[in-house]
Amino acid sequence: MIKRPVFFVACAFGCGIHFAIFRDPLILLIGGIVLLCGTVSPLRAKKRGWFFFAIFIYLTALTLGYSHGVASEHRKQIQQNGLYDGQSIDLCGKIVKRIPQKTRTAYLLREQEPVEGRLVLLYENKPQDFRVGETVICNGTVSVFAPARNFGNFDSKTYYQSLGIAVALYDAVKLKSDGKYDLLAEWYNRLHLQIRQRYGQYLPTDTANALLAMVWNDKSGLSETVEERYRRAGIAHVFAVSGLHLSILVLGLYHFLRKRRVSFVCAAAVGTLIGWGYLGITGNGIATQRALFMLLLVLWANVCGRSCDMLNSLGACFLILLWSNPYYLQNTGFLLSFAAVGGVAVWNLFGNRKWTPVGIALFTYPVMLWFFYYLSLYAVFLNLIVLALMPVLLGMAFAGTILCAVIAPAQLLLYGCKLILDLFLWLCDLSSHLPFACLIRGRPSISFMIIYYMILLFVIYCLNRHPVGKSVLIAGLLLALIVPKSRPFSVAVLDVGQGDGTYIHTKSGMNLFFDGGSSDIGKVGSNRIRPFLEASGAGRIDYWFLSHLDEDHYNGLCEMLDGGYPVSHIVMSDFSAHTLHDDAPDLYEAIQKNQIDVITMSKGSLISDESIRIDCLWPQKNKAYEDRNDASLSLVIRTETFNGLICGDLPSFAEQQLVPQLEDERFDWYKCNHHGSNYSSNDEFLSCIRPTYTTISCSLHNHYGHPGKECVSRLLAVGSQILYTMDSGQISLFANQDGIKIEKFLIYG
């Protein structure tokens, strides 16, 4: 007999899909482990027939998953062919979902023409009164989802692909409608709006929006600041509708009816209807679908007098959801939901149920690191409090929502919710002030995650009778997550649009950043620079160099300081330091507020440690310059295996002053001055430095004309290989004894 066959078949099916989409050979190792685990039972029982049958079933599931993944990739290519940004297009399709967002309401349209079955995210031009269920013909402007431009940045292409959405249509105008719509879906929407109004009437705005997010999966009004405080504390999962919500609603109602002698079937039927209704009101999210499906299996198994194995039901849900959309394997909510429930199932099977929150944390930490890059050390202890209070919060929220419109004292229930939410925020803030509250670990490798889970499963399975040994090994696993990984010397030229931002990690572990700003990317610090640094494991910058005080070189730094990102020293020229208060008052205030040490450099200055030496070539000390660009900090970066030159927006006349200092040195890398302007990088200067690689940081669409054709011609004339952030996204250089290795973040660049 095979134990938990559905679970192992689902794992094999998922491995097949993953290999088809991502072509990762490591997933085949996982598939082999799944096959080994699934055949343990028949091997122990010495039943050869069951053993070969198990192998056949698992290989079939693996093949089926691979075929389904290949078909999905082919379908995706068909759906995205011929689309480009700014294209005006007419679509005919059915509105299948309304999606409330922070600034507007979006709709999900399933096309009938020109591409049948394609999902389109629809943004209306003005209130058109689109209704769920109606078939419409509409016109709008195509916006193709863009991939991330730097490591760790939000990847809108992957995110919407994980939801099955192929493209967005902005400024949509409804040209024609059949007039028919889904009455039930519209009723759900009106009910949702009434709940929102009720919360807004009785609760402060932030509390009302947080409660809407926790209970009804409506994050359209949730403050980014509040959400970040929960996330940094490691309890942001409370904003996801989970099995706990449905258990209180469905099982609570089921047991209530059973105590009043309602038959098993009728009580289960009522619970099922309430569950489906709640799914509709909360927007039919992935985690909610998983929770409802598993709960209904438990409920109807109870009606039939049977028990439901948690791992098997989890596997069945995994199969159904992945069959509907294989790209769920890229979705944060999907992976966290299954990791958490899988952790509960495995921990309860082999561990102590009293410490289930520990099991959840151990299984979800790697997924959290993959998507959010940091660990909250106190999250386990906070979750013990939060998970104990969540049933109380949900019970009061459900009861208060239903009763407060009829019975005035029921408003106290919503006030009780406010007290619990205030306590949650207080705990978040308290934990954030404790030492080592939030450890930036960076995104782990796939191989690390595979090894981690293999060891974790081995520890839980084999050592459940030896709690001391298990505790030691679990502590070792946590230590492996916490201790930062060792990284070689590297240079990363970030794509910040029309601006500059370069990160250097030294062999000794020092983190350096040069400039950091943009003139065309909003919130460049929060959206591009900080995610990259945290994904790379850089929880602090030791020295942040500013070439000069143009906004496209410093506004990202200013934003990050306001957001609390730690910087030990800021380095600028003495000219910039003297004009800081007048030229960049916002940066001056941020430096004063955070009490950051400012170091000034001029010609002849030096910063070094055992692995790197940074020499300043320009500007001259105590000299006034007419233009900020004229005083751009110019630095030579030297290691045992690498020579680099970075000079900000240095103009041509200043480059001439550097030639005598650089005559005997050839450079591996040159960060092109002034984004490739024709008025920089003159012939004599380039003939002197003769860079092997030149990186030009500029935006694809900029009104400055960067990079200039003349500048590019001069670089090519000295034999330099030119790399553009506008084409390649982030450009990384790795230097060792064997030479320089180049990596472009966007492969097609």
Protein Blocks (a to p, Z undefined) as FASTA:
>chain_A
ZZhkllmmmmmmmmmmmmmmnopaklmmmmmmmmmmmmmmmmmnopaklmmmmmmmmmmm
mmmmmmmmmmmmmmmmmmmgoiaehiacddddddfbdcddfkbccdddddfbfbghiacd
dddfbdnhpaehiacddddddddddddfbehiacfklmmmmnopabdcehiacfbdehia
cfklmmmmmmmmmmmmmmmmmpcfklmmmmmmmmnopaklgcfklmmmmmmnopammmpc
cfklmmmmmmmmmmmmmmnopafklmmmmmmmmmmmmmmmnoopaklmmmmmmmmmmmmm
mmnopacdfklmmmmmmmmmmmmomklmmpmklmmmmmmmmmmmmmmmmmcfklmmmmmm
mmmmmmmmmmnopacfklmmmmmmmmmmmmmmmmmmmmmmmmmmmmmklmmmmmmmmmmm
mmmmmmmmmmmmpghkbccebjadfklmmmmmmmmmmmmmmmmmmmklmmmmmmmmmmmm
mpccddddddddddehjadddddddfkopacdeejidfkbghklmmmmmmmmmmnopabd
fbdcdfblcfklmmmmmmmmmnopacfbdcddfklmmmmmmmmmmlmmmmmmnopacddd
dehiacddfkbccddfbdcehiacfbfklmgccdddddfkbccddehjacfklmmmmmmm
mmmpccfbdcdehhhpakgoifklmmmnopabdcddddfbdcklpacfklmmmmmmnopa
cddfklnmpadddddfkbccdddfblmZZ
